[in-house]
Amino acid sequence: MMIGMRGGVAIAAFCLALPAHAQVFTSYWLGPTGFLWETCGSLQGDSGCFGGGTVNGYGNLCAVMEDSEHPNNASVSSKQRIYLLDNNATGKDDVVLHVLEKKIVVNGSSAQTTFTDVTDVPLSIAGGQPCQAAANKNIIAAGIASQNPQVALIDKNTLSVLPRHFVGRPRPPGRHPTTPGMLSIQSDASGYISIVMNDTFEILDPKGQGEEEGGGAFDVIPQGNALILP
């Protein structure tokens, strides 16, 4: 608490410190069979990196996402799910969503980060390149462009594949036969998800239900990121 004076009147201001785990972050360097990670930040006046390592053993990773952070203790620890999209999990062009749990425990001026396997979710789409993924609080949309784009939806609470499945129209005339189809998946600040496949689009509401569809390439603007022209 700080005490100040304004016009001869004492004013009390309460300063709420950030939870310790909120003062560190984890960065990733993604490779085809795994990723490197580092946890860095500032704790009790000590700035720098507090650990790093490698998580590997995958087929061909093409996307990684962090879920929302869930504090396990208001001041010293947090848990967070990590989603890895693998488009060649067993060498058979099979697409799997690997789910990990990241835990950060802060002790004074140090932080310990661990990654634990939760489950693997096989997706009913064929592997290929490139891939796209986006998520909101309820669902994950993961897809492969390949020749004709395909997208699967995953329920984040049950970690099960939803019945809805998206397959794009054939590639527009004139596109080279070896060129992947167009695929874009974005999630905006309200949780709406846009799926663009070649010359069609669909907008899903935050629960994964269809909201709008049609021809063209209408995207929502991704939260915290720019919408980039292909």
Secondary structure, DSSP 8 states (H G I E B T S, - for coil): -EEEEETTEEEEE------GGGGEEEEEEE-SSEEEEEEEEEETTEEEEEEEEEEE--S-EEEEEE---EEEETTTEEEEEEEEEETTTTSSSEEEEEEEEEEEEEETTEEEEEEEEEEEEEEEEE--S-EEEEE-SSEEEEEE-SSS-EEEEEETTTTEEEEEEEE-----TTS-TTS---EEEEE-TTS-EEEEETTEEEEE-TTS-EEEEEES------TTS-----
